[in-house]
Amino acid sequence: MTAALLSLRGVSVGFGGVKVLDGIDLDVRPGEIRGLIGPNGAGKTTLLNVVCGIHGPSQGDVLLEGRSIVGLKPSRIAALGLGRTFQTSQLFRGMTVLENLMSGLHRRTRAGLIAASLNLASYREEEARAEEEARLALEFIGMADFADRPGTALSFGQQRVIEIARTLIGDPKVVLLDEPAVGLSMNRLAEFDRLLRRIRDEKGVTLILIEHVIRLVMDVCDQVTVLSSGRRIADGPPDQVRNDPDVIEAYLGKELRARHTAS
């Protein structure tokens, strides 16, 4: 079996005496799309925050390619090949879509402030390469025609896709996606499903996504992990998780009952 690309070992996190994560073990293998689901307050976003270095665990370890990344700054973890999107839009106001994508290359640029302020040839060449990469990324997601539009003028769903493209432009090994389908219409979900598969198959990127659109999770994910009250209650292929009695009681049953009540 292929060694895990990302591993969590006994990860616990507490805030103000409240345990948000309780002894989480997790192995994500290269080329996998891993779903992370559970009711609100289950600890899903906290788990991603621990992986990318925003929060440190009170116990346990996080390993990327077998190396512990606990205690490293988020920028250092990103440099090791881990990308992240958030629940809310992170596009820069006043920038075009193209400029927002180019900002994703900042950790790979070498030209300094002096070169930029003097508009030296080295800076111009680097900017030209960054623009080319950004345009290729827009072509990949099918949004090349949006390059010159203001990023924050797009629909929320479009902004989420642009944020994913900006993360990919940094050439990550793993990308953490926090509710990426928020703002997407039902008609767009099938396109988004295909995009996630292409990111995995054509870019070789491993994906971990928190998502409340259960249909998307069950269709696109290779493995699904379920959290409830900070604990892992299930882990396995979608069909196995879907039929797990604990999952039905803790999460899927509540989702189905909520839908029935709303209708």
C-alpha positions in Angstrom: 0.0 0.0 0.0 1.3 3.5 -0.9 2.7 5.4 2.1 0.5 8.3 3.4 1.3 11.8 2.0 -0.4 13.5 5.0 -0.9 11.9 8.4 -2.5 13.0 11.7 -1.5 11.0 14.8 -3.6 11.4 18.0 -4.3 15.1 17.2 -6.2 16.9 20.0 -7.1 20.6 20.3 -8.7 22.5 23.1 -9.9 26.1 23.5 -10.7 27.4 26.9 -11.1 24.0 28.4 -13.3 22.7 25.6 -11.8 19.9 23.5 -12.5 20.6 19.9 -10.5 17.7 18.5 -10.0 14.5 20.5 -7.3 12.1 19.4 -7.8 12.2 15.6 -5.9 9.7 13.5 -5.9 10.1 9.7 -3.9 8.9 6.7 -4.4 10.6 3.3 -2.6 8.9 0.4 -1.2 10.6 -2.8 -3.7 11.2 -5.5 -6.7 10.8 -3.1 -9.8 13.0 -2.8 -10.7 12.8 0.9 -14.0 14.1 2.1 -14.4 15.5 5.6 -17.9 15.7 6.8 -19.9 16.1 10.1 -22.4 18.3 11.8 -21.6 22.0 12.6 -19.2 22.2 15.5 -17.6 18.8 14.8 -14.1 20.2 14.5 -13.7 20.0 10.7 -12.3 23.5 10.1 -10.2 23.3 13.2 -8.6 20.1 11.8 -7.6 22.0 8.6 -6.3 24.9 10.6 -4.0 22.5 12.5 -2.7 20.9 9.3 -1.9 24.3 7.7 -0.3 25.7 10.9 -2.9 28.2 12.0 -3.5 26.3 15.3 -1.0 24.0 17.1 -2.3 20.8 18.5 -2.3 20.4 22.3 -1.4 16.7 21.7 -0.4 14.6 18.7 1.5 15.2 15.5 0.9 16.1 11.8 3.3 14.7 9.2 3.7 15.7 5.5 5.6 13.1 3.6 6.7 11.6 6.8 8.0 14.9 8.3 6.5 16.6 11.3 5.1 20.0 10.4 3.8 20.9 13.9 5.3 24.2 15.1 6.2 25.4 11.6 4.8 28.7 10.4 1.9 28.5 7.8 4.2 30.1 5.2 6.8 27.4 5.7 4.1 24.7 5.5 2.8 26.2 2.3 6.4 26.2 0.9 6.5 22.4 1.6 3.6 21.9 -0.7 0.3 22.5 1.2 -2.3 24.9 -0.1 -5.6 26.0 1.5 -8.8 27.8 0.7 -11.2 29.2 3.3 -15.0 29.4 3.9 -15.1 33.1 3.0 -13.8 34.7 -0.1 -10.1 35.6 0.1 -9.7 37.5 -3.2 -8.0 40.9 -3.1 -10.2 43.9 -3.7 -8.9 46.3 -6.4 -7.2 43.4 -8.3 -8.3 41.7 -11.5 -8.8 38.0 -11.6 -5.4 37.7 -13.4 -3.7 39.7 -10.7 -5.3 37.7 -8.0 -3.9 34.5 -9.5 -0.5 36.0 -10.0 -0.4 36.8 -6.2 -0.4 33.0 -5.7 3.2 32.9 -7.1 4.7 35.2 -4.5 6.6 32.5 -2.6 8.4 31.4 -5.8 9.5 34.9 -6.9 13.1 36.0 -6.6 13.1 39.6 -7.8 13.3 41.9 -4.8 11.8 45.3 -4.0 14.7 47.2 -5.7 14.3 45.3 -8.9 10.6 46.0 -8.9 10.9 49.7 -8.0 13.5 50.1 -10.8 11.5 48.0 -13.2 14.7 46.0 -14.0 14.7 43.3 -16.7 14.8 40.5 -14.1 11.6 41.8 -12.6 9.9 42.2 -16.0 10.8 38.7 -17.0 9.5 37.3 -13.7 6.2 39.2 -14.1 5.8 37.9 -17.7 6.3 34.3 -16.5 3.9 34.8 -13.7 1.3 36.2 -16.0 1.7 33.3 -18.4 1.2 30.8 -15.6 -1.8 32.6 -14.3 -3.4 32.6 -17.8 -2.8 28.9 -18.1 -4.4 28.3 -14.7 -7.5 30.2 -15.9 -7.6 28.1 -19.0 -7.5 25.0 -16.9 -10.6 26.0 -14.9 -12.4 27.3 -18.0 -12.3 30.9 -17.0 -9.8 32.5 -19.3 -12.3 35.1 -20.4 -12.5 36.5 -16.9 -8.8 37.5 -16.6 -9.4 41.2 -16.8 -12.5 41.4 -14.6 -12.3 42.6 -11.0 -12.1 39.5 -8.9 -14.6 40.6 -6.2 -17.1 41.5 -8.9 -17.7 37.8 -9.8 -20.4 35.7 -8.2 -19.4 34.0 -4.9 -19.3 30.6 -6.6 -17.0 31.9 -9.3 -14.8 33.5 -6.7 -14.4 30.1 -5.0 -13.2 28.5 -8.2 -10.8 31.4 -8.8 -9.4 30.8 -5.3 -8.8 27.1 -6.1 -6.9 28.1 -9.2 -4.8 30.6 -7.2 -3.9 27.8 -4.8 -3.0 25.4 -7.7 -0.7 28.0 -9.3 1.7 27.6 -6.3 2.2 23.9 -7.4 1.0 22.2 -4.1 1.1 18.6 -3.3 -2.0 18.8 -1.1 -4.8 21.3 -1.1 -7.3 21.8 1.7 -10.7 23.0 0.6 -13.1 24.4 3.1 -16.7 24.2 1.7 -15.6 24.9 -1.9 -19.1 24.3 -3.3 -20.7 27.1 -1.3 -22.4 29.5 -3.8 -22.6 27.0 -6.6 -25.9 26.2 -8.2 -27.0 22.6 -8.6 -26.3 22.9 -12.3 -22.7 23.9 -11.5 -22.1 21.0 -9.1 -21.5 18.5 -11.9 -18.9 20.8 -13.5 -17.3 21.3 -10.1 -17.2 17.5 -9.6 -15.3 17.2 -13.0 -12.9 20.0 -12.0 -11.9 18.3 -8.8 -11.3 15.0 -10.6 -9.1 16.9 -13.2 -7.1 18.6 -10.5 -6.3 15.1 -9.1 -5.8 13.3 -12.4 -4.1 16.0 -14.5 -2.3 18.0 -11.8 -1.5 15.1 -9.4 -2.8 17.1 -6.4 -4.2 15.4 -3.4 -7.4 17.0 -2.1 -9.1 17.2 1.3 -12.4 18.9 1.3 -14.9 19.9 4.0 -18.3 19.9 2.3 -22.0 19.9 3.3 -23.2 19.0 -0.2 -23.4 15.3 0.6 -24.1 14.3 -3.0 -20.8 15.9 -4.2 -18.8 14.2 -1.4 -20.2 10.8 -2.1 -19.8 11.2 -5.9 -16.2 12.6 -6.0 -14.4 11.4 -2.9 -12.3 8.2 -2.7 -12.5 8.1 1.1 -14.7 9.9 3.5 -13.9 10.8 7.2 -16.8 11.7 9.5 -16.3 13.8 12.7 -18.7 14.3 15.5 -18.0 16.3 18.6 -14.3 16.4 17.8 -14.0 12.6 17.3 -13.6 10.5 14.2 -16.7 8.2 14.1 -16.2 6.7 10.7 -13.7 6.4 7.9 -13.8 4.6 4.6 -15.2 4.5 1.0 -18.3 6.6 0.4 -20.7 3.6 0.2 -19.4 2.2 3.5 -19.7 5.5 5.3 -23.2 6.3 3.8 -24.5 3.1 5.4 -22.7 3.3 8.8 -25.4 3.4 11.6 -23.3 5.9 13.7 -23.0 8.3 10.7 -26.7 8.1 9.9 -27.5 8.8 13.6 -25.0 11.6 14.1 -25.1 13.4 10.7 -26.8 12.0 7.7 -30.0 11.3 9.6 -30.2 14.9 10.8 -29.5 16.2 7.3 -32.3 14.1 5.9 -34.7 15.1 8.6 -33.9 18.8 8.1 -34.6 18.5 4.4 -37.9 16.7 5.1 -38.9 19.5 7.6 -37.9 22.2 5.1 -40.0 20.6 2.4 
